[in-house]
Amino acid sequence: MKAQTMLEYISLGSNLEYLRMVETGTSVHGEHYILDNINSLIDHVEKSDFNVSKNAIIILKQFKDNLEKTPKDHTLNTSEKAELFKIMDKITFVVNAESTTKYAFFISERRIDVNKLLFKIGKLFAEDVFNVLPDSIQYDFKECGKCIAFGCPTASAFHVLRGLEGLLRDLLNKLSPQEDTSKINWGTVIDKLKTLGISELSILLDNLDRIRANYRNPTNHPEKIYNIEEAQDLFNLCVSVVNDIIAFMKKENYI
């Protein structure tokens, strides 16, 4: 998946129309003129997923090579216009035909900022929290953000809970380095943390136990299906807990 603004496709269409309808006497060189539009069209097509169109623009590249050899004050003559029209008529046909096989999906507005969900997930955490999370946990929160943005709420729940469980294990590793947390479950991690008797963690561990019982365990079963509102609520709840865990770890100089 790659993000691409609609403006790029609008610009591609503008280049197509300009080059197909350009008149004789139009400047070949210079900004916004013929060669500039040809280069822009070629760039848009080559960056796109229009693979058939990429082959179609080969003839345009050859035409461009000839135009680039002309003097800087050269304007399009009658024979060049006729040749360019034929080239662009063919390219336009190919692009239009191929575009019927491509789909653009528009993201619906969410309560959580969609741009942050997709591109700046760290901005949804407290300051200097996301950047200190282990890479694997960052990965799960990034994937959760994408799932919410693209309307896959149950998948988002899996990722956000997995990310939080990873941080919970990381917390136990910091407080009790001799523990091997790789094969123990969420409930066992909480029980081990409680046995450490750290009063500052009592409320946090109670919250984590409620998340385990009310979200993590049900999510493991096929009967539980989230809607997009529940997914956003769960995300915000988990982010709040992550903020508290990192605040504690920073205070105690574990990170």
C-alpha positions as CSV (number, residue, x, y, z in Angstrom):
1,M,0.0,0.0,0.0
2,K,1.2,3.5,-0.8
3,A,-0.3,6.9,-0.1
4,Q,-0.9,9.1,-3.1
5,T,-2.8,12.4,-3.2
6,M,-5.7,12.8,-5.6
7,L,-3.9,15.9,-6.9
8,E,-1.4,13.7,-8.6
9,Y,-4.1,12.0,-10.7
10,I,-5.8,15.4,-11.4
11,S,-2.4,16.7,-12.6
12,L,-2.0,13.6,-14.8
13,G,-5.4,14.3,-16.4
14,S,-4.5,18.0,-16.9
15,N,-1.2,17.0,-18.7
16,L,-3.2,14.6,-20.9
17,E,-5.7,17.2,-21.9
18,Y,-3.1,19.9,-22.4
19,L,-0.9,17.8,-24.7
20,R,-3.8,16.5,-26.7
21,M,-5.3,19.9,-27.4
22,V,-2.2,22.1,-27.6
23,E,-2.1,24.5,-30.5
24,T,0.6,25.3,-33.1
25,G,2.7,28.2,-32.1
26,T,2.9,27.2,-28.5
27,S,6.3,27.4,-26.9
28,V,8.0,24.0,-26.6
29,H,10.5,25.0,-23.9
30,G,10.0,26.8,-20.6
31,E,8.0,26.2,-17.5
32,H,4.4,25.1,-18.0
33,Y,4.8,24.7,-21.7
34,I,5.0,21.5,-23.9
35,L,8.2,19.8,-22.7
36,D,7.3,20.6,-19.1
37,N,3.9,19.0,-19.5
38,I,5.4,16.0,-21.2
39,N,7.9,15.5,-18.4
40,S,5.2,15.9,-15.8
41,L,3.0,13.3,-17.6
42,I,5.8,10.8,-17.9
43,D,6.7,11.2,-14.2
44,H,3.1,10.7,-13.1
45,V,2.6,7.6,-15.2
46,E,5.9,6.1,-14.1
47,K,5.1,6.6,-10.4
48,S,1.6,5.1,-10.8
49,D,0.3,1.6,-11.0
50,F,-0.8,2.0,-14.6
51,N,1.6,-0.6,-16.0
52,V,0.0,-0.8,-19.5
53,S,0.2,3.0,-19.7
54,K,3.9,2.9,-18.9
55,N,4.4,1.0,-22.1
56,A,2.2,3.4,-24.0
57,I,4.3,6.5,-23.1
58,I,7.4,5.1,-24.8
59,I,6.4,6.8,-28.0
60,L,5.9,10.0,-26.2
61,K,9.5,9.7,-24.8
62,Q,10.8,9.4,-28.3
63,F,8.9,12.5,-29.4
64,K,10.2,14.3,-26.4
65,D,13.8,13.5,-27.3
66,N,13.3,15.1,-30.7
67,L,11.7,18.3,-29.2
68,E,14.6,18.7,-26.7
69,K,17.0,19.1,-29.6
70,T,15.1,22.2,-30.9
71,P,16.2,25.8,-30.2
72,K,15.0,27.4,-26.9
73,D,12.6,29.7,-28.8
74,H,11.1,26.9,-30.9
75,T,7.3,26.7,-31.1
76,L,5.2,23.8,-32.1
77,N,4.7,23.6,-35.8
78,T,1.9,21.9,-37.8
79,S,3.6,18.5,-38.4
80,E,4.7,18.3,-34.7
81,K,1.2,19.1,-33.6
82,A,-0.3,16.4,-35.8
83,E,2.2,13.9,-34.5
84,L,1.7,14.9,-30.9
85,F,-2.1,14.6,-31.3
86,K,-1.9,11.1,-32.6
87,I,0.5,10.1,-29.8
88,M,-1.7,11.6,-27.1
89,D,-4.9,10.2,-28.6
90,K,-3.4,6.7,-28.2
91,I,-2.1,7.4,-24.7
92,T,-5.4,8.9,-23.5
93,F,-7.2,5.9,-24.8
94,V,-4.9,3.5,-22.9
95,V,-5.0,5.5,-19.7
96,N,-8.8,5.8,-19.8
97,A,-9.1,2.0,-20.5
98,E,-6.7,1.1,-17.7
99,S,-8.3,3.4,-15.2
100,T,-11.4,1.3,-15.3
101,T,-9.5,-1.5,-13.7
102,K,-8.1,0.7,-10.8
103,Y,-10.0,1.7,-7.7
104,A,-9.4,4.5,-5.2
105,F,-10.8,4.1,-1.7
106,F,-11.7,7.2,0.3
107,I,-11.3,7.1,4.1
108,S,-14.3,8.1,6.2
109,E,-13.8,10.6,8.9
110,R,-13.1,9.2,12.4
111,R,-13.3,10.6,15.9
112,I,-9.5,10.2,15.9
113,D,-7.5,12.3,13.4
114,V,-7.1,10.1,10.4
115,N,-3.9,11.7,9.2
116,K,-2.4,10.9,12.6
117,L,-3.7,7.4,12.5
118,L,-2.0,6.8,9.2
119,F,1.1,8.9,9.2
120,K,1.8,10.3,12.7
121,I,0.6,7.8,15.2
122,G,3.1,9.0,17.8
123,K,1.2,12.3,18.0
124,L,-1.7,10.5,19.6
125,F,0.4,9.6,22.6
126,A,1.7,11.8,25.4
127,E,4.9,13.7,24.5
128,D,8.0,11.5,24.2
129,V,6.2,8.3,24.7
130,F,5.9,6.6,21.3
131,N,9.5,7.2,20.4
132,V,10.8,5.2,23.4
133,L,8.6,2.2,22.8
134,P,10.4,-0.9,21.4
135,D,10.1,-1.3,17.6
136,S,7.8,-4.3,17.8
137,I,5.3,-2.3,20.0
138,Q,5.5,0.7,17.7
139,Y,4.7,-1.6,14.8
140,D,1.5,-2.9,16.5
141,F,0.2,0.6,17.2
142,K,1.0,1.8,13.7
143,E,-0.9,-1.2,12.3
144,C,-3.8,-0.5,14.7
145,G,-3.9,3.1,13.4
146,K,-4.2,1.9,9.8
147,C,-6.9,-0.6,10.7
148,I,-9.0,2.0,12.3
149,A,-8.5,4.4,9.4
150,F,-9.4,1.8,6.8
151,G,-12.4,0.5,8.7
152,C,-11.1,-2.8,10.1
153,P,-12.0,-2.4,13.8
154,T,-11.6,-6.0,14.9
155,A,-8.2,-6.2,13.4
156,S,-7.3,-3.0,15.1
157,A,-8.2,-4.5,18.5
158,F,-5.8,-7.4,17.9
159,H,-2.9,-5.0,17.2
160,V,-3.5,-2.5,20.0
161,L,-3.9,-5.3,22.6
162,R,-0.9,-7.1,21.3
163,G,1.1,-3.9,21.5
164,L,-0.1,-3.2,25.1
165,E,0.8,-6.8,26.1
166,G,4.2,-6.4,24.7
167,L,4.8,-3.3,26.8
168,L,3.4,-5.1,29.8
169,R,6.0,-7.8,29.4
170,D,8.7,-5.2,28.8
171,L,7.7,-3.6,32.1
172,L,8.1,-6.9,34.0
173,N,11.5,-7.5,32.3
174,K,12.7,-4.1,33.5
175,L,11.4,-4.7,37.1
176,S,12.4,-8.3,37.3
177,P,15.1,-9.0,34.8
178,Q,15.4,-12.7,35.7
179,E,11.9,-13.4,34.5
180,D,11.4,-15.0,31.1
181,T,8.2,-13.4,29.8
182,S,8.3,-14.9,26.3
183,K,5.8,-17.6,27.0
184,I,3.7,-16.3,29.8
185,N,0.2,-14.8,29.3
186,W,-1.1,-11.4,30.2
187,G,-2.7,-12.5,33.4
188,T,0.4,-14.2,34.7
189,V,2.5,-11.1,33.9
190,I,0.0,-9.0,36.0
191,D,0.2,-11.5,38.8
192,K,4.0,-11.4,38.8
193,L,4.0,-7.6,38.8
194,K,1.6,-7.5,41.7
195,T,3.8,-9.7,43.8
196,L,6.5,-7.1,43.5
197,G,4.4,-4.9,45.8
198,I,5.0,-1.6,44.0
199,S,2.3,0.7,45.4
200,E,2.7,3.2,42.4
201,L,1.6,0.4,40.1
202,S,-1.5,-0.7,42.0
203,I,-4.1,1.4,40.1
204,L,-2.3,0.8,36.8
205,L,-2.3,-3.0,37.3
206,D,-6.0,-3.0,38.2
207,N,-6.7,-1.1,34.9
208,L,-4.6,-3.6,33.0
209,D,-6.5,-6.5,34.6
210,R,-9.8,-5.0,33.6
211,I,-8.6,-4.6,30.0
212,R,-7.4,-8.2,30.0
213,A,-10.8,-9.5,31.2
214,N,-13.1,-7.1,29.2
215,Y,-11.1,-6.8,26.0
216,R,-8.0,-9.0,25.6
217,N,-9.7,-12.3,26.5
218,P,-13.0,-11.8,24.5
219,T,-11.0,-10.6,21.5
220,N,-9.3,-14.0,21.3
221,H,-12.6,-15.6,20.5
222,P,-14.5,-15.4,17.1
223,E,-17.7,-14.3,18.7
224,K,-16.3,-10.9,19.5
225,I,-16.6,-8.4,16.6
226,Y,-15.8,-4.8,17.1
227,N,-17.4,-1.8,15.5
228,I,-15.4,1.3,14.6
229,E,-16.6,3.2,17.7
230,E,-15.5,0.4,20.0
231,A,-12.2,0.2,18.3
232,Q,-11.5,3.9,18.8
233,D,-12.5,3.7,22.4
234,L,-10.2,0.7,23.0
235,F,-7.3,2.5,21.2
236,N,-7.7,5.6,23.4
237,L,-7.9,3.4,26.5
238,C,-4.7,1.5,25.6
239,V,-2.9,4.7,24.7
240,S,-3.7,6.2,28.1
241,V,-2.4,3.1,29.8
242,V,0.8,3.1,27.7
243,N,1.3,6.8,28.7
244,D,1.0,5.8,32.4
245,I,3.5,2.8,32.0
246,I,6.1,5.0,30.3
247,A,5.7,7.8,32.8
248,F,6.4,5.3,35.6
249,M,9.3,3.7,33.8
250,K,10.9,7.2,33.2
251,K,10.3,8.2,36.8
252,E,12.1,5.1,38.0
253,N,14.9,5.5,35.4
254,Y,14.1,2.3,33.6
255,I,14.2,4.1,30.3
